[in-house]
Amino acid sequence: MRSDYAPITINYMSPRPPTIRERRLASELKRLRETSTSLTLEEAADQLGWNKAKLSRVENAIRRVTAAEVQEILALYGVEGPRHDALVSFARTARQRGWWDAYTKNLPADYATYIGLEAEAEWLSTYTLGLIPGLVQTEAYAQQVIMSTLKRFASPHGIDRRVEARMERQRAWLERAEPARLWSILDEAALGRVIGSPEVMKNQYRRIIELADLSNVMFQVMPVTAGAHPGVIGTFTIMGFPNRFTPDVVYVENMTSALYIEDDEEVHTYSLAFEQMQAMALSPEDSLAMLERLAER
């Protein structure tokens, strides 16, 4: 399992943390060397006329890489055509920062990384076991969830900032020129768990029903009667990106950290699991009917 998105220590050549786009570019350059060539890090650096440390810093997003340098690297690795052009173009805009940078003091590094990836994603396939997914939570629901998990570790202001970030995350998704397609499978147990109060839950059901009207959103409910299925091991999200050179990513979160899975075979396994769960879950129509019954109780 690769760890390209692990927290990065920045040296003197990078006065501020790398952007998500810079991390993605660095990850792809490293992947190309490892999969498209037989070059070691030292061999590649030698043929580029660089020292080993410089290429290592580039591959780990510690050193910024220019579009011209990306062209040199791609020429060495034999990358041509649309993929070459897309990567060079990507390099020219890699330093752009996102709205979430205003919240970096209040967001864990793993979560900030996820938000950045989500902002770049073309589509999202997500299964949530214990809670309604953050991308569709109401503010009241989000407030209760964040307060319950951070009450002992953050100030009231810190909690409020986390809630603000979650709401801004939703607005940014909905206001994109081409919003990412969302296919969400909700576990029935998450719908039945009362967070805050029955009224908070009713408003949350209505919010899901409202979003289901969007052409880029699909909801299904995994009923408890479905029995064992691949998602019983926990929540996960698969993210796909518009640039074909950028591999799909699976995000798996736990209480203290998160994993980003990019290995093609492992991502494929999650994709197959999600397809199986789509077949086992209630149809979108039956799922909305369940949500409407819950909202009316």
Helices and strands as residue ranges (DSSP letters): H 20-36, H 41-48, H 52-59, H 67-77, H 81-92, G 99-103, H 109-120, E 123-128, G 134-136, H 139-150, H 156-175, E 181-187, H 188-192, H 198-211, E 217-222, G 224-226, G 230-233, E 236-240, E 249-253, E 258-261, H 264-280, H 284-296
